[in-house]
Amino acid sequence: MGHQVLIIGYGNTYCRDDGVALYILNAIRKRADLNILQPDEDGLDQLGHPIDTIMVHQLIPELAPHLANYQKVLFIDAHQGTIPEEVRIVPVQEEYGFHAVTHHMSPGMLLTLAQQNNGSAPPGFLISIRGEDFDFGLGISDSCRSHADRAIDRIIDLAEAKSPLKGKDEKVLK
């Protein structure tokens, strides 16, 4: 079937906590003995491992063909305000309501596009980390780093299917 897991981080690495995905991806890459990604690198040229990681500014249709090579895809992004949890992990459902005018895709839209293009799409999960500082600048805030550090082991467990989510329930880390 191909590689086991693709982890897609997305967000603007030059807007502090919006770049939390890069922080998490690099922690995972270090554990896997892979080179860390710089803020301007996406990792698409380094695929081919049991757990692959890529970092993009936003989800785009060109990522859909890559999903066919994986058994599972994890999406990592920052959230603020409207989601009360510090870390939220939820299954991603395919979305069929594409908008005519949009500059981004949701994880569900990307899974739908992969399904339409490839005939199948892997199960997906969205891991959302609370951020507080989205001003211009590199590096994440201390509070966001604390949330991310607590989420990393859970993300690796989910990637390795050591403790998959039960049914359609969301998993919240406190």
C-alpha positions in Angstrom: 0.0 0.0 0.0 2.8 2.5 0.5 3.9 4.4 3.5 2.2 4.2 6.8 1.4 7.8 7.9 1.6 11.3 6.5 1.6 14.2 8.9 0.7 17.5 7.3 1.3 20.6 9.3 -0.1 23.8 8.1 0.0 27.5 9.1 2.1 30.6 8.7 5.5 29.9 10.4 6.2 33.6 10.3 3.1 34.4 12.6 4.4 33.0 15.9 1.9 30.4 17.2 0.4 29.8 13.8 3.7 27.9 13.2 3.1 25.4 16.0 2.8 22.6 13.4 6.4 23.1 12.3 7.5 22.9 16.0 5.7 19.6 16.3 6.8 18.2 13.0 10.4 18.9 13.9 10.1 17.2 17.2 8.7 14.1 15.4 11.5 14.3 12.8 14.2 14.5 15.5 12.8 11.3 17.1 12.9 9.6 13.7 16.5 10.8 13.1 15.5 13.0 10.1 16.7 16.5 9.3 14.6 19.3 10.8 12.6 21.5 8.4 13.4 25.2 8.2 10.5 27.7 8.1 10.8 27.9 4.3 11.0 24.1 3.7 8.0 21.8 3.0 9.6 18.4 3.2 8.0 17.1 0.0 11.4 16.2 -1.3 12.1 14.0 1.8 9.1 11.5 1.6 9.5 7.8 1.9 9.7 7.0 5.6 7.2 5.1 7.8 6.1 8.4 9.1 6.4 11.3 6.7 6.0 15.0 7.6 5.3 18.0 5.4 4.7 21.6 6.3 2.7 24.0 4.1 1.3 27.5 4.5 -2.2 26.2 3.7 -3.9 23.0 2.4 -4.0 23.0 -1.4 -5.4 20.6 -4.0 -1.9 19.6 -5.2 -1.5 17.6 -1.9 -4.4 15.2 -2.8 -2.3 12.8 -5.0 0.2 12.3 -2.1 -2.6 10.9 0.2 -3.0 7.8 -1.9 0.4 6.5 -0.7 -0.6 6.5 3.0 -2.7 4.4 5.4 -3.5 7.4 7.6 -3.1 11.2 7.4 -2.8 13.5 10.4 -3.4 17.3 10.0 -1.8 19.6 12.6 -2.8 23.3 12.9 -3.2 26.0 15.5 -6.5 27.2 16.8 -7.6 30.2 18.9 -10.6 31.4 20.8 -13.6 29.4 19.6 -12.2 26.0 20.6 -11.9 25.9 24.4 -9.5 22.9 24.6 -5.7 23.4 24.6 -5.3 20.3 22.3 -8.1 18.7 20.4 -7.9 15.6 18.3 -10.9 14.8 16.0 -11.5 12.4 13.1 -11.8 14.3 9.8 -14.9 13.6 7.8 -14.9 14.1 4.0 -16.6 17.4 2.9 -18.5 17.7 -0.3 -19.5 21.3 -0.1 -16.6 23.1 -1.9 -16.8 26.8 -2.1 -16.5 28.5 -5.5 -14.3 31.3 -4.2 -11.7 30.2 -1.6 -8.0 30.4 -1.0 -7.8 27.4 1.3 -9.1 23.9 1.8 -10.1 22.1 4.9 -8.7 18.7 5.8 -12.1 17.2 4.9 -12.1 18.9 1.5 -8.6 17.5 0.9 -9.7 14.0 1.8 -12.7 14.3 -0.6 -10.4 15.4 -3.4 -8.1 12.5 -2.7 -11.1 10.1 -2.8 -12.3 11.6 -6.1 -8.9 11.6 -7.7 -7.5 8.3 -6.3 -10.6 6.2 -5.7 -9.8 6.1 -2.0 -8.7 8.3 0.8 -7.0 7.3 4.1 -8.6 8.0 7.4 -7.7 11.5 8.7 -7.4 13.2 12.0 -7.1 16.9 12.9 -4.8 17.8 15.8 -5.5 21.4 16.8 -3.2 23.2 19.3 -4.3 26.4 21.0 -2.2 29.4 20.2 -2.3 32.8 21.8 0.3 35.0 19.9 -0.3 35.3 16.1 1.7 38.4 15.6 4.5 38.5 13.0 7.7 36.7 14.1 9.4 33.3 14.3 9.0 30.9 17.2 6.0 30.0 19.3 4.9 31.3 22.7 5.7 29.5 25.9 2.1 28.5 26.5 1.7 27.2 22.9 5.0 25.2 23.3 3.7 23.7 26.5 0.5 22.5 24.8 2.5 21.2 21.8 4.9 19.3 24.0 2.1 17.5 25.7 0.5 16.6 22.4 3.6 15.2 20.7 3.5 11.7 22.3 -0.2 11.4 21.7 0.3 12.4 18.0 3.1 9.7 17.7 0.8 7.1 19.3 -2.0 8.0 16.9 0.4 7.9 14.0 1.6 4.4 15.1 -2.0 3.3 15.9 -1.0 2.5 19.5 -4.1 4.1 20.8 -6.6 5.0 18.0 -9.6 7.1 18.8 -12.8 5.2 19.5 -15.6 5.7 17.0 -16.3 9.3 16.0 -15.6 10.7 19.5 -13.1 13.5 19.8 -10.2 13.2 22.1 -9.3 16.2 24.2 -6.0 16.5 26.1 -6.1 18.7 29.1 
